[in-house]
């Protein structure tokens, strides 16, 4: 019987040593394993709208003062066009009187009540951009068919 006790006691030691070796092996694997490449995370967009322009070209149109349709108010605004390239900006230079006339005509169709709404101001910006881009030739020497990228209102007052 003593032999069985020693055999079972020796078996217990073997199991303990086996468990200890497994624990050491698992710890070594955990700490020494090569780092796995993390899956690429989706890029978080922090802003809305079009991407920034690398080398913006600015064309100030000046300040406009127009009577609004409700008769007793006027709008004063300073507008600048933004291009992504120099060539279309240079091409548009002789057409500035026409561009300014288009701007005045568009601004004169608004009322002070409409201009209080931010959505109407954004629509005005888009409409002006479409109108100015319509002046450029269809077969222009530059690639971009809509060279005016943004319309900036540097000041915008109704009174």
C-alpha positions as CSV (number, residue, x, y, z in Angstrom):
1,X,0.0,0.0,0.0
2,X,2.8,2.3,0.7
3,X,4.0,1.8,-2.9
4,X,0.6,3.0,-4.1
5,X,0.8,6.1,-1.9
6,X,4.2,7.0,-3.2
7,X,3.1,6.3,-6.8
8,X,0.0,8.5,-6.4
9,X,2.1,11.1,-4.6
10,X,4.6,11.0,-7.4
11,X,1.7,11.3,-9.9
12,X,0.5,14.4,-8.1
13,X,3.9,16.0,-8.4
14,X,4.0,15.1,-12.1
15,X,0.6,16.7,-12.6
16,X,1.7,19.8,-10.7
17,X,4.9,20.1,-12.8
18,X,2.9,19.6,-16.0
19,X,0.5,22.4,-14.9
20,X,3.4,24.6,-14.0
21,X,5.1,24.0,-17.4
22,X,1.8,24.8,-19.2
23,X,1.4,28.0,-17.3
24,X,5.0,29.0,-18.1
25,X,4.5,28.1,-21.7
26,X,1.3,30.1,-21.9
27,X,2.9,33.1,-20.2
28,X,5.9,32.9,-22.6
29,X,3.6,32.7,-25.6
30,X,1.6,35.7,-24.4
31,X,4.6,37.9,-23.7
32,X,6.9,36.8,-26.5
33,X,4.4,36.3,-29.4
34,X,4.9,38.7,-32.3
35,X,2.6,41.7,-32.3
36,X,-0.3,41.2,-34.6
37,X,-1.0,44.0,-37.0
38,X,-4.1,45.8,-36.0
39,X,-6.9,45.9,-38.5
40,X,-7.0,49.3,-40.1
41,X,-9.6,51.4,-38.4
42,X,-12.0,53.5,-40.4
43,X,-10.9,57.1,-40.8
44,X,-13.0,59.4,-38.7
45,X,-14.2,62.4,-40.6
46,X,-14.1,65.5,-38.4
47,X,-15.5,67.9,-40.9
48,X,-18.2,68.0,-43.6
49,X,-18.0,69.4,-47.0
50,X,-15.5,69.3,-49.8
51,X,-11.8,68.6,-49.0
52,X,-9.5,71.5,-48.5
53,X,-7.9,73.0,-51.6
54,X,-4.1,72.4,-51.8
55,X,-3.2,75.8,-53.3
56,X,-6.3,78.0,-53.3
57,X,-6.4,80.9,-55.8
58,X,-8.5,83.8,-54.6
59,X,-10.4,86.4,-56.7
60,X,-12.0,89.1,-54.7
61,X,-15.1,90.5,-56.4
62,X,-15.5,93.4,-54.0
63,X,-18.3,94.7,-51.9
64,X,-21.9,94.7,-53.1
65,X,-24.8,96.8,-51.7
66,X,-28.2,95.9,-53.1
67,X,-31.8,96.8,-52.2
68,X,-33.8,93.8,-51.1
69,X,-37.2,92.9,-52.5
70,X,-39.1,94.0,-49.3
71,X,-38.1,97.6,-50.2
72,X,-37.0,99.0,-46.8
73,X,-33.9,96.9,-46.3
74,X,-30.6,96.4,-48.1
75,X,-27.8,93.9,-48.1
76,X,-24.1,94.6,-48.0
77,X,-21.8,91.8,-48.7
78,X,-18.2,91.2,-49.8
79,X,-17.6,88.2,-52.0
80,X,-14.5,86.2,-53.0
81,X,-14.2,83.4,-55.5
82,X,-11.9,80.4,-54.7
83,X,-10.2,78.4,-57.5
84,X,-8.0,75.3,-57.3
85,X,-5.9,76.5,-60.3
86,X,-4.4,79.8,-61.5
87,X,-5.4,79.4,-65.2
88,X,-9.2,79.6,-64.8
89,X,-8.8,82.6,-62.4
90,X,-6.7,84.4,-65.0
91,X,-9.2,83.5,-67.8
92,X,-12.1,85.0,-65.8
93,X,-10.4,88.3,-65.2
94,X,-11.8,90.1,-68.3
95,X,-15.3,88.8,-67.5
96,X,-15.5,90.4,-64.0
97,X,-18.1,93.0,-65.0
98,X,-20.4,90.2,-66.2
99,X,-19.7,88.2,-63.0
100,X,-20.5,91.3,-60.8
101,X,-23.7,91.9,-62.7
102,X,-24.7,88.3,-62.2
103,X,-24.1,88.6,-58.5
104,X,-26.1,91.8,-58.2
105,X,-29.0,90.3,-60.1
106,X,-29.0,87.3,-57.9
107,X,-28.7,89.2,-54.6
108,X,-31.5,91.6,-55.7
109,X,-34.1,88.7,-55.8
110,X,-33.9,88.1,-52.1
111,X,-35.9,89.5,-49.1
112,X,-34.6,90.3,-45.7
113,X,-36.7,87.5,-44.3
114,X,-35.1,84.9,-46.7
115,X,-31.6,86.1,-45.7
116,X,-32.3,85.3,-42.0
117,X,-32.5,81.6,-43.0
118,X,-29.0,79.9,-43.1
119,X,-30.3,77.4,-45.7
120,X,-31.2,80.3,-48.1
121,X,-27.8,81.8,-47.7
122,X,-26.2,78.4,-48.5
123,X,-28.5,78.1,-51.6
124,X,-27.4,81.5,-52.6
125,X,-23.8,80.5,-52.4
126,X,-24.4,77.4,-54.5
127,X,-26.5,79.3,-57.1
128,X,-23.8,81.9,-57.5
129,X,-21.2,79.2,-57.9
130,X,-23.3,77.5,-60.6
131,X,-23.8,80.8,-62.5
132,X,-20.1,81.8,-62.4
133,X,-19.0,78.3,-63.5
134,X,-21.4,78.5,-66.4
135,X,-19.3,81.3,-67.9
136,X,-16.3,79.0,-68.5
137,X,-15.9,77.5,-72.0
138,X,-16.8,73.9,-72.6
139,X,-13.5,73.1,-74.2
140,X,-11.2,74.8,-71.7
141,X,-7.5,74.1,-71.7
142,X,-7.7,73.1,-68.0
143,X,-9.3,69.8,-66.9
144,X,-11.7,71.0,-64.3
145,X,-15.1,71.9,-65.8
146,X,-16.2,73.6,-62.6
147,X,-13.2,75.7,-61.7
148,X,-14.9,77.9,-59.0
149,X,-14.7,75.7,-56.0
150,X,-16.2,78.0,-53.4
151,X,-17.9,81.3,-52.9
152,X,-16.8,83.1,-49.7
153,X,-18.9,85.8,-48.1
154,X,-16.3,87.9,-46.2
155,X,-19.1,90.1,-44.8
156,X,-22.8,89.8,-44.9
157,X,-25.1,92.5,-43.4
158,X,-28.7,93.3,-43.8
159,X,-30.1,96.6,-42.6
